[in-house]
Amino acid sequence: MNLKEYEGKSLLKKYDINISQGTTISQDSIKQSGLIIEQFPIFIKAQVLSGKRKAFGGIKIAKDIKHATQIVSEMFNLTIREEEVEQILLDNPVQFEKEYYVSIMIDSRSRRPLLIVSSEGGSDIEEIKKQNPTSIRTLEINILKGIPSGELQALTHDFDFTKIQFDKFKTTIKELYKCFIENDLKLLEINPLVLETNTEDFIALDCKATTDDNAAYRQPIKFELRTGLRKKTDIEKRANEIDKGDHRGVAGTSFIQFEGGNIGVLASGGGASVIAMDALVSYGGKPANFTEYSGNPPAEKVAKLTNVVLDQPNLEGLWIVGGTANFTSIYETLKALIDVVIERKFTKPIVIRRAGPEDEKAFEMIREVAKKHNLDIDLYGRETPITLSAKHMVDKVNNKLKEEENKNNRIEGGNN
């Protein structure tokens, strides 16, 4: 999960890392206490997750209270890359001599933490690569050794640090690494890290951090859950709760709700799930959500996830799709799904494309209950491509909607 600047800085503060001094405000806090700023000039920074805030008007400087009031008012009405501004950081300026770029991330290739430093801070790292690629230095971190002083000194040999400056830089980097490890971060980026003019202390003027969702259960600091650039919906939160403390397969850990969708999706199969969603959209389908269940989850977890999917408003269809399973019992999982469908009296079109252990037994059971409860279900096995089942799902929903529209037109015509 990505953190906003003020949230990332709250982590840095725990490790005595110098940060620019600021106050986070919201529209509610202004209504209660007004806009209080004790010194000027002041940086006014929109707290959003998307990058390049400044280019979209998300970072401005105010010289007096009148100017600040105007900027704050405008910024709270700003949308930056489809993300509404809900918090603003009022950040005091810092006098500095030099800017640096520092980040620690997990390198997927080496599976180790990777330290990246540059003497060209203040710009986006991609811009630094274009302008001066040789200024970027990297160090793979051995988690058993940490960051040896000698290797850090070699990394920054041409940064022109004095001994005092290097010692402070070294302390800052080691505390950043400690923060990275202890908070289960996937990314910790400080850009810029500046060298203050008077004290020669290093100060983080900005902070970008990404937490590992799989480790959230053991972290005492709880940030507001969000999906991508927005808060998690209540539906997403409910789905995520299903797997908490229960490691018997996976059901609901991945759940994204889409605005305006009308086809509920219950997918399986990792990469196959992504292909399925692409196919559904390419055929003109409107998914209400994306979620997965896999690893042979017990029936009760699948039932809970099905209930969450069916609780979404305005559903016109349900698509149960996946590749050929190796371990997941198709019978047990589909029986749990269908039991919920029957209990909820869901009569909209359903398309099932599944294959794997006990699939024939599962399909025979579904044919019987569909006939008994008058359910509109189409069944497809391994002989039908996932992409083709997406087309069948879209066609069924569209045909059903057309039938209902024609029926309503006939009723209205008869009443005239």
N, C-alpha and C positions, 0 to 999 in steps of 0.2 A: 504494500500500500504506500502510495506517495504521500509525503507530509508537506504541509505548507511551510513557508519560511519561518514563521514564528514558532511553529511546532518543532522544527528541526533545531532552532536556536535554544529551545527549552531543554533539549537533550545536551547540547554543547555546554550549557550553563552548569549542568551537574558535574562536569569534568573540569571545572575552572578554566574553560577555554574562553578567552576574551571575545565578547560579542559587542556590536554596536548597541547602544542603549535605546530601547524603544518601548512603546506602549501599543497594545493591540486594542482596536475599538470596533464596535459594531453599531448598527443603526439603533438597536435597543439601548446600548450604553450611552449614546449621544442623547437620546430622548430622556433618559433618567438623570444624567449629570451634565449634559452639554459637552461641547468640544473644548477640552482643556489642554493648552499647549504652553509650556513655561518658557521655552526659548526658541529663537529663530536664527537662521533658517532651519527648516525641518524637511526631511524626506517623507513623502506620503506614498506608501507602497501597497498596492492591491495584493491581497493574499489569495493567490490562485495557484493551481498546480501546473498549468501550462507554462512553457518557457517564453522568453522574449517579451516579458510584460511591458518593458519600456516602449517598444515599437508600437504597442497597442494602447498607449496612454495609461499604463498601469503603474508607472513610477514618475513622480513629479516633485518639484521643490517649491515650498511656500515660504514667502518672506515675512508675512505678517498674518494675524488671525483672520482678517477679511479674506485674504487670498487662500488661506488654508480651508476656511469654511466653504468657499466656492469649489475648490478642488475635491474635497471630501464628498460634498453633495453630488458632484458630477461622477465621481468614481464609484459611488454606491449604485449608480444607475448604469454602470458600464458592464458589458459582457465581453469577455476576452476568450476568444476561441471556444465559444458556446458555453463558457463557464461564468456564471454570475458572481459578482464580487460581494461577499458577505462579511468579510473582515478586512480591515485596513491596518497596516503597521505604521505608526508615526515614529520614524527612526532619526535619532540625532546624528548630525554629520560628524565625520572623523577626519582630522588633518593627517595625511599620510605621505610618505616618501615614495613608496613603490607598491605595486599590486602583483600578487601571485595567484596562480591557480593550483588547487590541491583537491584531489579526490581519492577515495578508496572504494573499490567495487569488487565484486566476485567475478573473476575471469573464468568464463565457461570453458575455455580451452584447457587451462592448467588446473582448474578447480581450486584455485588459491585466491586469497585477497590480493588485489593489485593496487599498488600506490602509484598515482600519477601526479607529477608536479610540473609546473611551468613558471618561468619568470615573466610570462606575458599574460597575467591575469586581467580580469575585467571584461574580457570578450568571451563569447561562446566558444567552447572547446573545438568545435568544428571550424570556426573562423581562425582560431589559433593554428590549427593544422594547416590551413591554407596559407596563412600569412608567414608563419615561421615554424615549420614542422620540427626543426632541430631543437627548438626550445622545449619540446615536450619530452620528459624523462619518465621512465616506468621502472618499477621494482616489484617483482613477484615476492610476496611475503611468506616466509616459512612460519606457519602458525606455532611451531615449537620454539622458534627463536625470536619471533617478533621482528622489529626493525632495528638491526644493528647500527650503532652510531657511525661506524666506518662506511657502511654502504650508503647511508643517508648523506654523509659528507661527500662521497664520490658523486652522488646523484646531483648535488648542488654545488659542485666545485667552481662553477663560473658565475654563481649568483652574487659574488662580491660581498658575502656576509662577513662582518667582524666576528670575533670569537663570541662576544656577548650575544650578537644577533643570531648566530648559528645555534647557540645553546638554547635560546628562547624558541627558535624555529623547531629544533629537535624536540623540545618538551611539548610544543603544540601538536606536532605530528604524532608523537607517541600517545598523547591523550585522545587525539582524534581516532587513532587505531583502537584504543581501549573502548571508546564510545561505540565504534563500529562493531566490535566483537560482542560486547556485553549487551547491546540492544538488538542483536540479531538483524543488522542492517544488510541490505544488498547493495546499497549505494550511499555514500556520504560525500557530498561535493561542497567545497567552500570556494566561491568565486564572486568577488575577490577575497583573498586573505591579504590584508594590508599591513605594512610596517608603519606604525604610528610615528609621527614626526618627533614629538617631545620625549616619549618614554621608550621608544624603540621596541614596544610590545607588538605582537602580532594579533590582529583583530579580525574576526570574521564579520564581514559586512552583509553577507548573504549565506544561505544554507539550503541545500537541496538534499533530502534524505528519503530513502525508500526502505520500508521494513519488510521482513519476510513474514508473510501471512501465516505460514505453517508454524511459526514460533510465537505467534501472538499470545497463546495461552500462558506462556511463562514470563511475560513481560508485565511488570507492575504498572507502567504508564500506559493508559488506554486512550488512544486518540479516536476521534469520531470515525466510524467505519465509512468507507466510500468505495465506489466502483469507478475506476478511471478518474475522470475529473469531476465527479459528483458524489453526493452522499448516497449511501446504500438505501434502497427502498425497504419498506417493511417486509415485502415479499422476499427480497434478497436476504435480509437478516434472518427471517424464519427458515429459509432453505439452508443457510450456513450453519444454523444451530443443529441440524440433523446429525451431522458427523462429529460434533463436539463430544469428546470423551468416548466415542464409539469407533473403533478402527476396523470393524468388520465390513470391508469393502468401502466404497465411496458413494455418497448420494447427497448432492446439494452443495458440496464445497465450492464448486464452480456454478454460479448462477448469475446471469445477467438479464435484467428485465428491459425490454425495449418499448418505448412509447409508441402507441398507436398500432401495435401488433394484434393479430387476431387468431394466430395458430399457436397453440401450446406445444412445446417441444420437450420430449424426454429422450435424450440421446445417449449412446454408448460407443466407446471405441476410440477415444483420443483423437488421432488424425482423421478418422472416419467422421467424427462429429463435426469437424471443421468443414470437411468436404460437403457434408449434408447441409449445413447452414448456407454455404455458398450456393449450392444447387437450389435450395428453397427460394432464396432471394432472386436468383437468376431467372427463375420461372414466374416471378411476380408475386411470390408469397410474402406475407408479412408476419414474421415470427414474433410472438409476444415475449419470448424469452429464449435463452440458451441455458441448458443445464445438462449435467452428465450423471449417470450412475454406472459403476463398473466395479470389478474386483469381487463379484459375487456377494453383493450386500444382502442382508437378511430381508425377508418380506416386509417387516414392519418399517424399515427405513425407506424402502421403495414406495410403500403406501403413503408415508408422510410426505415424500417428495411429490408424489402424484397429487395429493391434496393441495400442496402449495401451488403447483402449476395450474390446477383447475380453479383455484381461488382468484386467478387473474380475471379482470373484467373483460367483457366483450369478446370472449373466445368463440370462434366459429368452427374450430376444428382442433384435433389433437393428433400429433405425429410422433409415433414411437419408432425410433430408428437407430440402427447400429450395424456394425460389421459382423463378422462371424466370431462369436465368443469362443474362448478356449476353456474358461473356468466358470463363468457366470451361468447359473442355471436359468435357461430361457423359460422353463415352466414356472419356477418359483417366482421369478421377477414379474413375468407377464400376468400370472394369477393375482399377485398383489396389486398390480395396476388395474386389471379388469374388475377386481372386487371393489375398488374405490369408484371406478366409473359407474358400476351398477348401483352402489350405495348413493352416489351423488346424482343419479339419474341423468347422466350426461348423454344427451341424444344427438349431439352434433357429429359430423363425419369424423371417423377415426381411421388412420392408415398406420399399419404396423409392418415394418420391415426389419426382421430379426432372424438370426441363424446361430446355431450352436447347440450345446448339450440340451437334450430333451425338447428340441424345437417342435418336432412333429406332435408330441404329446401336448405341448402348449397350444398349438394351432387347433388341434381337435377339441380341446377344452373351450377355446374361444369361439369356435364355430357353434358349439352347443349353447353357450350362454348368450351369444349374439342372437341366435334364433329365439331363444326363450324370452329374452328381455327386449327384443326388437331393436337391437343396436345396429348402427350403420358402420360396420367395420370391414375394411379390406385388408387381407393378409398377404404378405409377400415374404418369400424366403431368399436363400442365397442365389437363386437363379435370376433374381431381379436386382439390377444395379441400384445402389442407394440413390443415385441422381434421378433415376426414373421414378422411384417411389416419391421423390419430392414433387415431380410433375403430377403424379396421381393425387397427391395431397392438395395441391393448389387447384387442380381441376375440380375435385370433389367440393371444396369450399366454394369456389366460384359458381359451380352449377347449383349448389344448394341456395346460395344467396340470390341467384337469378330466379329460381323457383319461388322463393319467398316474395321477391319483388313482383313477379307476375301475379302471384296469388293476391297480394295486397292491391295491385292495380285493378284486378277483377272485382274485388270487394268494393273498392272505391267507386268503380264504374257502375256497379249494381245499386249503390246508394244514391247515385245522382239522377 
